Amino acid sequence: DPDFKDWNLDVEGEATPKAPVAVREMIEDANFARMFTSVSPDVEKLVLTQSQIRNFVIKYRNWLRTDGYATFFLFKENDELFVACVRLDSGGDLRVYVRRFGYAVVWSAAYRLRLVVPTV
C-alpha cells in the first residue's frame, strides 16, 4: 500500500520482544474504534509494533482470514494510531493495506473478520 510511504509509516523500528496475542473474530458490525475498544477501552494496550505484526504474519499465516477478507492489527507510528489490514487472496497472495484508526467505514461481521491483539 503506497500509504505506508505517503504517511511516513514505512520505517524500521526497534527490535521488540515477543508478545502473547489473541486472535478474535468479529461478531457484530463495527468500525475500527468500536472493534478495538470492545477488547479494551484503553486501545493503547492493543498496539503491536510493525515488527511484531510482520513476525505474526510470517509465523502464523494460517491464523489470517483467507479469500481476500481482512485480519486487522493496531499499530502506532508518529504518535498516531493506524490499522494494518492484512489479506490473503484465494491464490494465497498476501496484501497489506493501512488505514487510520479513525477510518469511519463500518465492517460487516458477516465476513468474520479478525483482530490480532496483545493479551490484556
TIKOL-411885 format. One record per residue (C-alpha): z, x, y; residue number from 0; residue in one letter. Coordinates in nm, 4 decimals. Each point is the difference from the previous one (the first is absolute). Last residue first. Layout:
# TIKOL-411885
pt pz Z | px X | py Y | k NUM | r A
...
//
This chain:
# TIKOL-411885
pt pz 2.8116 | px -0.4506 | py -0.7798 | k 119 | r V
pt pz -0.2611 | px 0.1049 | py -0.2551 | k 118 | r T
pt pz -0.2844 | px 0.1590 | py 0.1883 | k 117 | r P
pt pz -0.2924 | px -0.2377 | py 0.0448 | k 116 | r V
pt pz -0.3318 | px -0.0693 | py -0.1717 | k 115 | r V
pt pz -0.1407 | px -0.3367 | py 0.0925 | k 114 | r L
pt pz -0.2399 | px -0.1989 | py -0.2175 | k 113 | r R
pt pz -0.2600 | px -0.2709 | py 0.0461 | k 112 | r L
pt pz 0.0148 | px -0.2907 | py -0.2418 | k 111 | r R
pt pz -0.3339 | px -0.1436 | py 0.1145 | k 110 | r Y
pt pz 0.1446 | px -0.3526 | py 0.0317 | k 109 | r A
pt pz 0.2637 | px 0.1453 | py 0.2340 | k 108 | r A
pt pz -0.2548 | px -0.0228 | py 0.2808 | k 107 | r S
pt pz 0.0241 | px 0.2538 | py 0.2807 | k 106 | r W
pt pz 0.0721 | px -0.1213 | py 0.3539 | k 105 | r V
pt pz -0.1832 | px 0.2139 | py 0.2543 | k 104 | r V
pt pz 0.2142 | px 0.0947 | py 0.3002 | k 103 | r A
pt pz -0.0248 | px 0.3788 | py -0.0074 | k 102 | r Y
pt pz 0.3370 | px 0.1022 | py 0.1474 | k 101 | r G
pt pz 0.0490 | px 0.2719 | py -0.2618 | k 100 | r F
pt pz -0.3240 | px 0.1637 | py 0.1124 | k 99 | r R
pt pz -0.2664 | px 0.0148 | py -0.2653 | k 98 | r R
pt pz -0.1286 | px 0.2844 | py -0.2149 | k 97 | r V
pt pz -0.2619 | px -0.0084 | py -0.2710 | k 96 | r Y
pt pz -0.0202 | px 0.1841 | py -0.3313 | k 95 | r V
pt pz -0.2706 | px -0.0531 | py -0.2602 | k 94 | r R
pt pz 0.0157 | px 0.1279 | py -0.3593 | k 93 | r L
pt pz -0.2927 | px -0.0498 | py -0.2358 | k 92 | r D
pt pz 0.0909 | px -0.1535 | py -0.3361 | k 91 | r G
pt pz -0.3282 | px -0.1874 | py -0.0411 | k 90 | r G
pt pz 0.1696 | px -0.3350 | py 0.0674 | k 89 | r S
pt pz 0.1367 | px 0.1368 | py 0.3270 | k 88 | r D
pt pz 0.3332 | px 0.1719 | py 0.0317 | k 87 | r L
pt pz 0.1632 | px -0.0711 | py 0.3319 | k 86 | r R
pt pz 0.2642 | px 0.1734 | py 0.2116 | k 85 | r V
pt pz 0.1044 | px -0.1566 | py 0.3287 | k 84 | r C
pt pz 0.2079 | px 0.2526 | py 0.1957 | k 83 | r A
pt pz 0.2240 | px -0.1875 | py 0.2405 | k 82 | r V
pt pz 0.0979 | px 0.1431 | py 0.3358 | k 81 | r F
pt pz 0.3197 | px 0.0311 | py 0.2021 | k 80 | r L
pt pz 0.0050 | px 0.1950 | py 0.3266 | k 79 | r E
pt pz 0.2146 | px 0.2961 | py 0.1070 | k 78 | r D
pt pz -0.2995 | px 0.2390 | py -0.0194 | k 77 | r N
pt pz -0.0333 | px -0.0796 | py -0.3704 | k 76 | r E
pt pz 0.1914 | px -0.2436 | py -0.2128 | k 75 | r K
pt pz -0.0876 | px -0.1279 | py -0.3433 | k 74 | r F
pt pz 0.0022 | px -0.3310 | py -0.1861 | k 73 | r L
pt pz -0.1959 | px -0.0191 | py -0.3274 | k 72 | r F
pt pz -0.2093 | px -0.2996 | py -0.1071 | k 71 | r F
pt pz -0.1887 | px -0.0587 | py -0.3266 | k 70 | r T
pt pz -0.3210 | px -0.1858 | py 0.0607 | k 69 | r A
pt pz -0.2511 | px -0.1961 | py -0.2035 | k 68 | r Y
pt pz -0.3396 | px 0.1541 | py -0.0751 | k 67 | r G
pt pz 0.0015 | px -0.0784 | py -0.3712 | k 66 | r D
pt pz 0.3337 | px 0.1756 | py -0.0571 | k 65 | r T
pt pz 0.3569 | px -0.0034 | py 0.1368 | k 64 | r R
pt pz 0.1521 | px 0.3450 | py -0.0294 | k 63 | r L
pt pz 0.2607 | px 0.0626 | py -0.2697 | k 62 | r W
pt pz -0.2537 | px 0.1762 | py -0.2288 | k 61 | r N
pt pz -0.0599 | px 0.2586 | py 0.2743 | k 60 | r R
pt pz 0.3544 | px 0.1249 | py -0.0516 | k 59 | r Y
pt pz -0.0367 | px 0.3781 | py 0.0353 | k 58 | r K
pt pz -0.2846 | px 0.0248 | py 0.2480 | k 57 | r I
pt pz 0.0847 | px -0.3090 | py 0.2042 | k 56 | r V
pt pz 0.3702 | px 0.0891 | py -0.0013 | k 55 | r F
pt pz -0.0736 | px 0.3564 | py 0.1129 | k 54 | r N
pt pz -0.2168 | px -0.1238 | py 0.2863 | k 53 | r R
pt pz 0.2698 | px -0.2426 | py 0.1128 | k 52 | r I
pt pz 0.2691 | px 0.2694 | py -0.0163 | k 51 | r Q
pt pz -0.2207 | px 0.2346 | py 0.2034 | k 50 | r S
pt pz -0.0727 | px -0.2709 | py 0.2562 | k 49 | r Q
pt pz 0.3735 | px -0.0379 | py 0.0393 | k 48 | r T
pt pz 0.1715 | px -0.3178 | py -0.1121 | k 47 | r L
pt pz 0.1651 | px -0.2507 | py 0.2301 | k 46 | r V
pt pz 0.2081 | px -0.2787 | py -0.1506 | k 45 | r L
pt pz 0.3287 | px 0.0979 | py 0.1659 | k 44 | r K
pt pz -0.1687 | px -0.0338 | py 0.3414 | k 43 | r E
pt pz -0.0655 | px -0.3616 | py -0.0980 | k 42 | r V
pt pz 0.3635 | px -0.0893 | py 0.0676 | k 41 | r D
pt pz -0.0154 | px -0.3714 | py -0.0876 | k 40 | r P
pt pz -0.0614 | px 0.1127 | py -0.3578 | k 39 | r S
pt pz -0.2297 | px -0.1345 | py -0.2739 | k 38 | r V
pt pz -0.0924 | px -0.3202 | py 0.1849 | k 37 | r S
pt pz -0.0306 | px 0.2198 | py 0.3095 | k 36 | r T
pt pz -0.2946 | px 0.1744 | py -0.1696 | k 35 | r F
pt pz -0.2082 | px -0.3029 | py -0.0767 | k 34 | r M
pt pz 0.0920 | px -0.1887 | py 0.3191 | k 33 | r R
pt pz -0.1053 | px 0.2878 | py 0.2240 | k 32 | r A
pt pz -0.3165 | px 0.0642 | py -0.2013 | k 31 | r F
pt pz -0.1229 | px -0.3601 | py 0.0183 | k 30 | r N
pt pz 0.1033 | px -0.2467 | py -0.2666 | k 29 | r A
pt pz -0.1116 | px -0.2505 | py -0.2620 | k 28 | r D
pt pz 0.2554 | px -0.0400 | py -0.2762 | k 27 | r E
pt pz 0.0703 | px 0.1697 | py -0.3337 | k 26 | r I
pt pz -0.1143 | px 0.3499 | py 0.0893 | k 25 | r M
pt pz 0.0522 | px 0.2610 | py -0.2706 | k 24 | r E
pt pz 0.2545 | px 0.2760 | py 0.0229 | k 23 | r R
pt pz -0.0254 | px 0.3596 | py -0.1197 | k 22 | r V
pt pz 0.3299 | px 0.1805 | py 0.0379 | k 21 | r A
pt pz 0.0472 | px 0.3585 | py 0.1065 | k 20 | r V
pt pz 0.2230 | px 0.2949 | py -0.0829 | k 19 | r P
pt pz -0.0617 | px 0.2839 | py 0.2442 | k 18 | r A
pt pz -0.1271 | px 0.3470 | py -0.0803 | k 17 | r K
pt pz 0.0753 | px 0.2441 | py 0.2769 | k 16 | r P
pt pz -0.2297 | px 0.0565 | py 0.2940 | k 15 | r T
pt pz -0.2221 | px 0.2909 | py 0.0963 | k 14 | r A
pt pz -0.0788 | px -0.0174 | py 0.3686 | k 13 | r E
pt pz -0.2946 | px -0.1951 | py 0.1234 | k 12 | r G
pt pz -0.3662 | px 0.0854 | py 0.0295 | k 11 | r E
pt pz -0.1653 | px -0.2255 | py 0.2506 | k 10 | r V
pt pz -0.2719 | px -0.2630 | py -0.0217 | k 9 | r D
pt pz 0.2007 | px -0.2530 | py 0.1987 | k 8 | r L
pt pz -0.1468 | px 0.0845 | py 0.3392 | k 7 | r N
pt pz -0.1046 | px -0.3649 | py 0.0633 | k 6 | r W
pt pz -0.3734 | px 0.0721 | py -0.0147 | k 5 | r D
pt pz 0.0469 | px 0.2389 | py -0.2938 | k 4 | r K
pt pz 0.1811 | px -0.2458 | py -0.2288 | k 3 | r F
pt pz -0.2087 | px -0.2761 | py 0.1598 | k 2 | r D
pt pz -0.3103 | px 0.1520 | py -0.1625 | k 1 | r P
pt pz 0.1010 | px -0.1574 | py -0.3314 | k 0 | r D
//
